[in-house]
Amino acid sequence: PEVINGRTHKATVVDLSPWVEYEFRVVASNSVGIGEPSRPSALLKTKAAVPAVAPTNISGGGGSRSELVITWEPVLEELQNGEGFGYIIMFRPLGSTTWTKAVVASVEANKYVYRNESITPLSPFEVKVGVYNNEGEGTLSSISIVYSGEDEPQIAPAGASALSVSAAEVEVSWQPIAWNRHTGRVLGYEVRRL
């Protein structure tokens, strides 16, 4: 800290965080050295301010058909800057000019699910998440692309064939389903015997 002239009896402490409790001590010094610190002052909380830090790791995806799942890493308490903290979620279909806005009034929230039957499976959305408190709206994150929920595959695997390997085994093979908006991510196949 800056050394203050010995005839000065007060100082302004700067670069403190908003809405955080601090206590202070004063130490006297001279050419011989530094003395013992004073007793701590009473706790003092700085005034609230608009949040300055946006959520990070904006992601999402998955969920059910007709859902857009948006996730983020919550903002730490010491960066919330005041009471009444919550999240602002903004999203729009890729290529659209109109944003949809939702508010999540929970400090611990890290997820928002938007449900709408008009959402087609695996549709890309532009998403950004911001913050607010009683002082006002703060910073928004940069835009992330998040895909809406998938539907079950609409296409069956082609070219299924079976080859007898032994008296008790048959090897079944097929052509894999290529990824597209109608099939989504194929996580596995089920072989059924008739």
MOTA-V921935 format. One record per residue. RES is the residue in one small letter. D_FIRST is the distance of its C-alpha to the first C-alpha in whole Angstrom. Layout:
# MOTA-V921935
RES:D_FIRST ; RES:D_FIRST
This chain:
# MOTA-V921935
p:0 ; e:4 ; v:6 ; i:9 ; n:13 ; g:15 ; r:17 ; t:15 ; h:15 ; k:14 ; a:11 ; t:11 ; v:9 ; v:10 ; d:12 ; l:13 ; s:16 ; p:20 ; w:22 ; v:19 ; e:19 ; y:15 ; e:15 ; f:12 ; r:12 ; v:11 ; v:11 ; a:12 ; s:12 ; n:15 ; s:17 ; v:18 ; g:15 ; i:13 ; g:15 ; e:16 ; p:14 ; s:15 ; r:18 ; p:16 ; s:17 ; a:20 ; l:19 ; l:19 ; k:20 ; t:19 ; k:22 ; a:24 ; a:25 ; v:27 ; p:27 ; a:25 ; v:26 ; a:30 ; p:32 ; t:32 ; n:35 ; i:38 ; s:41 ; g:44 ; g:48 ; g:51 ; g:52 ; s:56 ; r:58 ; s:57 ; e:53 ; l:50 ; v:47 ; i:44 ; t:41 ; w:37 ; e:34 ; p:32 ; v:29 ; l:27 ; e:26 ; e:22 ; l:23 ; q:26 ; n:24 ; g:27 ; e:30 ; g:33 ; f:32 ; g:35 ; y:36 ; i:38 ; i:41 ; m:42 ; f:45 ; r:48 ; p:51 ; l:50 ; g:52 ; s:52 ; t:50 ; t:50 ; w:47 ; t:47 ; k:44 ; a:44 ; v:41 ; v:40 ; a:39 ; s:38 ; v:34 ; e:35 ; a:38 ; n:38 ; k:42 ; y:44 ; v:48 ; y:50 ; r:53 ; n:56 ; e:60 ; s:59 ; i:57 ; t:59 ; p:58 ; l:55 ; s:54 ; p:51 ; f:48 ; e:45 ; v:43 ; k:39 ; v:37 ; g:34 ; v:33 ; y:33 ; n:31 ; n:32 ; e:30 ; g:32 ; e:33 ; g:30 ; t:31 ; l:34 ; s:34 ; s:36 ; i:40 ; s:41 ; i:45 ; v:46 ; y:50 ; s:52 ; g:54 ; e:57 ; d:60 ; e:63 ; p:64 ; q:67 ; i:69 ; a:71 ; p:70 ; a:73 ; g:76 ; a:76 ; s:78 ; a:79 ; l:81 ; s:82 ; v:81 ; s:83 ; a:85 ; a:82 ; e:79 ; v:79 ; e:76 ; v:75 ; s:73 ; w:72 ; q:70 ; p:67 ; i:66 ; a:63 ; w:60 ; n:61 ; r:60 ; h:63 ; t:62 ; g:59 ; r:57 ; v:60 ; l:59 ; g:62 ; y:66 ; e:68 ; v:72 ; r:74 ; r:78 ; l:81
